Amino acid sequence: MLNSYSEEDKVLLAVDCIIFGFDQDDLKILLIKRDFEPEKGKWSLMGGFLKKDENLDHAASRILKHLTGITDIYMEQLYSFSEIDRDPVERTLSVAYFALINIAGHNEKLSEQFSAQWFSISDAPKLIFDHDKMVQHAIRRLRYRTSNEPVGFELLPKKFTMRQLQKLYEAIFGKKIDKRNFVNKINALGILIKLPEKDMSSSKKGSYLFQFDKLKYDKKVSEGFSFKL
């Protein structure tokens, strides 16, 4: 039986954050340019190391705030990555998180110090280490969540059109969706409030604006459902 922690190997524990945003047209990911070696100057997820006095959730929130200035957003632990050679400097495990934000509501808070930049998922550059693998895991999780929970509060403005909501779902799933089928399925959920206001930017006739009914939305989230498109 082991009786001393000192005899055990020591490894570093990193926390990497995959930040998804929606700009009313496309699903995007926030990346930074790495400012130290190895891979200095290359694109990377936002990350850092776990400190002795914090748990993983606290570390993820700290890293996100330090690199972007953003706080109090939806964040979910995703997966652990433990390949022996994933970091060429030290034996390092990484716990990945993914977050969802409305780009228009947070862009002014992004730090210029780290050259943070939004990229469309389809046009994102190659990332360091195993970060591309992390992103693919996060996309699969986001699509699964979208199929089993209403999605929208974190990625859309407070008021939105049905077309904006449909474009969000199309961006997440990476495919076109039949308008009539989508509207019928969304309305059947009963989680939207139709407002008397219209968005007049899209056409002369305008498009009605909607809001999420938070009580019904939260109830659907807690119950779970299947939203097949």
C-alpha positions in Angstrom: 0.0 0.0 0.0 1.3 3.4 -0.9 1.8 5.7 2.1 3.3 8.8 0.5 2.0 11.1 -2.1 5.6 12.2 -2.8 6.3 8.9 -4.6 3.6 9.6 -7.2 4.2 11.3 -10.6 3.2 14.9 -10.8 1.3 16.2 -13.8 -0.1 19.6 -14.8 -3.9 20.1 -15.2 -5.0 22.6 -17.9 -8.4 24.0 -18.5 -9.3 25.0 -22.1 -12.4 26.9 -23.0 -14.3 26.5 -26.3 -16.4 29.7 -26.8 -19.2 29.6 -29.3 -21.0 32.7 -30.5 -23.8 33.6 -32.9 -23.8 36.8 -35.0 -27.3 36.4 -36.3 -26.0 34.6 -39.4 -23.3 32.1 -38.5 -22.0 30.0 -35.6 -18.5 31.2 -34.7 -15.7 30.3 -32.3 -13.5 32.7 -30.4 -9.7 32.0 -30.7 -6.5 33.7 -29.5 -3.0 33.8 -30.7 -0.7 32.0 -28.3 1.8 34.4 -26.8 4.5 32.0 -25.6 6.4 28.9 -26.9 5.8 26.3 -28.0 3.6 27.2 -31.0 3.9 30.9 -30.2 1.9 33.1 -32.7 -0.4 30.2 -33.7 -4.2 30.1 -33.0 -5.4 28.4 -29.8 -8.3 27.9 -27.6 -8.4 30.0 -24.5 -6.8 28.2 -21.6 -4.7 28.1 -18.5 -3.7 25.9 -15.6 -5.7 24.8 -12.5 -4.4 26.5 -9.3 -4.2 24.8 -5.9 -6.9 26.9 -4.4 -9.7 26.4 -7.0 -11.9 23.8 -8.5 -12.3 23.2 -12.2 -15.4 25.4 -12.6 -13.7 28.3 -10.8 -10.6 27.9 -13.0 -12.7 27.9 -16.2 -14.5 31.1 -15.1 -11.2 32.8 -14.1 -9.6 32.0 -17.4 -12.6 33.2 -19.4 -12.7 36.5 -17.4 -8.9 37.0 -17.7 -8.8 36.5 -21.4 -12.1 38.1 -22.5 -13.5 40.2 -19.6 -16.7 38.1 -19.9 -18.4 36.7 -16.8 -21.7 35.1 -15.9 -22.3 33.1 -19.2 -23.5 29.6 -19.9 -20.6 27.2 -19.5 -20.5 23.4 -19.4 -17.7 20.9 -18.7 -17.1 18.9 -21.8 -14.4 16.2 -21.7 -11.0 15.3 -20.4 -8.0 14.9 -22.8 -5.1 12.9 -21.5 -2.9 11.7 -24.4 0.6 11.3 -23.1 2.2 13.5 -25.7 -0.6 16.1 -26.2 1.7 18.9 -24.8 5.4 18.7 -25.9 6.7 20.6 -22.8 5.2 18.8 -19.8 2.9 15.9 -19.1 -0.4 17.8 -19.1 -4.0 16.8 -18.9 -6.7 19.1 -20.1 -10.3 19.4 -19.0 -12.3 21.3 -21.8 -15.3 23.5 -21.2 -17.6 25.0 -23.8 -19.5 28.3 -23.4 -22.3 30.0 -25.4 -22.6 33.8 -25.8 -24.4 36.4 -28.0 -21.6 38.0 -29.9 -23.3 41.4 -30.2 -23.8 41.6 -26.4 -20.2 40.8 -25.5 -17.9 42.0 -28.3 -16.9 45.2 -26.5 -15.5 43.2 -23.6 -13.1 41.1 -25.6 -9.5 41.8 -24.7 -7.1 43.1 -27.4 -4.1 41.9 -25.4 -4.5 38.4 -26.6 -5.6 39.1 -30.2 -9.0 37.4 -29.6 -10.8 36.9 -32.9 -14.1 35.3 -34.0 -14.0 32.7 -36.8 -16.8 30.9 -38.6 -16.7 27.2 -37.6 -16.3 26.3 -41.3 -13.3 28.7 -41.8 -11.5 28.4 -38.5 -7.7 28.0 -38.7 -5.8 24.9 -37.6 -5.3 25.0 -33.8 -2.3 23.9 -31.6 -2.0 20.5 -29.9 -5.3 18.6 -29.7 -7.5 21.7 -29.7 -9.2 20.8 -33.0 -10.3 17.6 -31.4 -11.7 19.5 -28.5 -13.7 21.7 -30.9 -15.2 18.7 -32.7 -16.2 17.2 -29.3 -17.9 20.5 -28.4 -19.8 20.8 -31.7 -21.2 17.3 -31.2 -22.2 18.1 -27.6 -23.9 21.4 -28.8 -25.8 19.5 -31.4 -26.9 16.9 -28.9 -28.0 19.6 -26.4 -29.9 21.4 -29.2 -31.8 18.1 -30.0 -32.8 17.6 -26.4 -33.2 21.2 -25.0 -34.4 24.5 -26.3 -31.4 26.6 -27.3 -31.4 30.4 -27.7 -31.1 32.4 -24.5 -27.3 32.5 -24.6 -26.9 32.9 -28.3 -29.7 35.3 -29.4 -30.5 38.9 -28.4 -33.4 39.4 -26.0 -35.8 40.0 -28.9 -35.4 38.1 -32.2 -37.3 37.1 -35.3 -38.3 33.5 -36.2 -35.9 33.7 -39.1 -33.0 34.5 -36.7 -33.9 31.5 -34.6 -34.1 29.3 -37.6 -30.7 30.5 -38.8 -29.3 29.7 -35.4 -30.5 26.1 -35.7 -29.2 25.9 -39.2 -25.8 27.1 -38.1 -25.6 24.6 -35.2 -26.6 21.6 -37.3 -24.8 22.8 -40.5 -27.7 22.3 -42.8 -30.7 24.0 -44.3 -34.1 23.5 -42.5 -37.5 23.6 -44.0 -39.2 26.8 -42.8 -42.7 25.5 -42.3 -41.5 22.4 -40.5 -39.3 24.5 -38.2 -41.9 27.0 -37.3 -44.5 24.3 -36.5 -42.1 22.5 -34.3 -41.0 25.6 -32.4 -44.5 26.8 -31.9 -45.5 23.3 -30.6 -43.0 23.8 -27.8 -44.9 26.7 -26.4 -41.8 28.5 -25.2 -42.0 31.7 -27.3 -43.9 35.0 -26.7 -44.9 36.8 -29.9 -44.4 40.5 -29.5 -46.4 43.3 -31.1 -43.2 44.8 -32.4 -41.6 44.2 -35.8 -38.1 44.1 -37.1 -38.3 46.4 -40.2 -34.7 45.8 -41.3 -35.4 42.7 -43.3 -38.3 43.9 -45.5 -40.8 46.6 -45.9 -43.5 44.4 -44.3 -41.2 43.6 -41.4 -41.0 40.4 -39.3 -42.5 40.0 -35.9 -40.2 39.8 -32.9 -40.3 37.1 -30.2 -39.0 36.5 -26.7 -38.5 33.3 -24.8 -41.0 32.6 -22.0 -38.4 31.9 -19.3 -40.7 29.8 -17.1 -41.8 27.6 -19.9 -38.3 27.5 -21.3 -36.8 26.4 -18.0 -39.6 23.8 -17.6 -38.7 22.3 -21.0 -35.0 22.3 -20.1 -35.7 20.4 -16.9 -38.1 17.9 -18.5 -36.0 17.3 -21.7 -37.6 16.6 -25.1 -36.7 15.5 -28.6 -36.4 18.2 -31.3 -35.7 16.3 -34.5 -35.3 18.3 -37.7 
